[in-house]
Amino acid sequence: MEAHPHALVMPTVLFTDRTKWRKDVVRKLETRLNDRLFLHFEYLFFKLFDFNARDYYDINNPVVKILLPKMNYKKDERIEVIRQAYSGLFQLASSGLFDKYVDFIDVYAEVSEQEQENLYHEIIQHKETVMLAQYIRDKGMQQGMQQGMQQGTMKLLSRQIARRFQISPDSVHPMFAGLTTDQLEELGEQFVDAESLDEIRGWAEEKRLSRIQ
């Protein structure tokens, strides 16, 4: 406040849709002695669940991006809402602040490991989040996301190869053990030209050996 003496500060409280917040709450506080008022405090009251998340995708405010997962959205929109939160925060905040506040999105949204996998694939499939995908890959933003990236890519590639050669994905999955996410993505680009499963297995082994050398 000393640096911005003329700034207007508006106390605001944001409530989620948890059951205990559905009832009305006290919105102001006053302290009096006899007829004299010594303190008057009140705040703006908002229930986040009353707002539709998709209406705020284009709002360029990092706080709004962090709070997107606590707003209202359909069940099948969940991954897209979280992706919008990630990408919006990444575009609006410095790398240091992004690393600090992205955890709030995970906590608020209660993102599971499976959703982290789905989220990573959503990120890499959109042009506007290519830089974010690269940042996650280079930075290793968090252990859970890194594992999600690798496991999700492995599962996707296993399903594609299994469909191509009419076999079970479980029989494909083991050949990718020890490969990095980048190597799996490279293999994903190569497998379309493979004429047999043994050829893909050979490529995977070459990539595995290249990490050791």
C-alpha positions, -999 to +999 in steps of 0.1 A: +000+000+000+029+024+006+040+019-030+005+026-042-011+051-018-040+059-041-049+023-048-085+012-040-086-021-021-119-040-022-122-068+004-137-098-014-145-133-003-150-161-028-170-192-017-170-226-034-200-249-036-192-268-005-224-276+015-214-254+045-212-223+023-247-228+008-263-211+038-261-174+043-231-160+062-223-127+080-211-102+055-201-073+078-186-067+112-190-037+135-176-027+168-194-001+189-190+015+223-222+031+234-233+052+204-198+055+189-188+033+159-151+023+161-149-003+134-170-012+103-159-039+080-178-056+051-168-075+020-181-084-014-197-119-014-195-142-044-203-179-049-179-192-075-203-220-085-228-194-097-204-185-125-200-206-157-163-214-163-165-211-201-177-175-198-143-166-183-119-183-207-111-150-224-107-130-192-070-120-189-066-122-151-044-148-135-066-151-104-096-159-126-075-186-144-066-202-110-103-202-099-118-216-132-119-252-118-141-240-089-167-225-112-196-242-127-191-266-157-205-298-172-188-330-162-175-336-198-159-301-198-137-307-168-104-314-187-110-285-210-116-262-180-084-273-163-065-269-196-078-234-199-067-227-163-032-240-170-027-223-203-042-190-191-020-188-161+010-197-182+003-169-206-003-143-179+023-150-153+061-152-153+076-187-151+084-182-114+048-173-106+035-200-128+055-226-110+043-212-077+006-209-084-001-238-108-003-260-076-033-241-066-051-252-098-043-289-090-055-285-054-086-266-062-095-290-091-084-321-071-067-334-103-062-371-103-032-390-119-055-402-147-067-367-154-031-355-155-025-379-183-056-367-202-047-331-195-012-335-210-026-350-242-051-321-244-022-297-240+000-312-268-030-314-292-038-276-292-016-251-311-021-224-285-006-246-257+024-259-276+047-236-255+032-248-223+037-285-233+073-277-241+077-259-207+063-289-189+086-312-208+117-291-202+110-280-166+096-312-152+069-290-136+060-316-111+066-353-105+029-363-110+026-344-143+058-360-156+046-394-147+013-386-163+030-374-195+050-407-198+023-431-188-003-413-209+019-413-240+027-450-235-009-460-232-019-440-262+009-455-283+001-490-271-035-487-281-026-474-316-001-502-322-025-528-309-052-516-332-028-516-361-016-552-357-048-566-341-033-576-308-039-568-271-024-535-258-011-554-228+013-573-250+026-540-265+031-520-233+061-538-219+083-530-249+083-493-240+097-498-205+126-474-199+118-450-227+114-413-221+083-393-231+103-377-260+114-412-272+079-424-270+067-395-291+094-402-317+084-438-318+048-427-323+058-409-354+078-439-367+053-467-361+030-457-390+057-468-413+064-501-395+055-533-414+057-556-383+056-556-346+092-569-345+103-538-364+087-515-337+103-536-310+137-532-326+132-494-328+123-493-291+154-513-282+176-489-302+162-459-283+166-477-250+203-484-258+209-449-269+201-437-233+228-460-219+255-450-244 
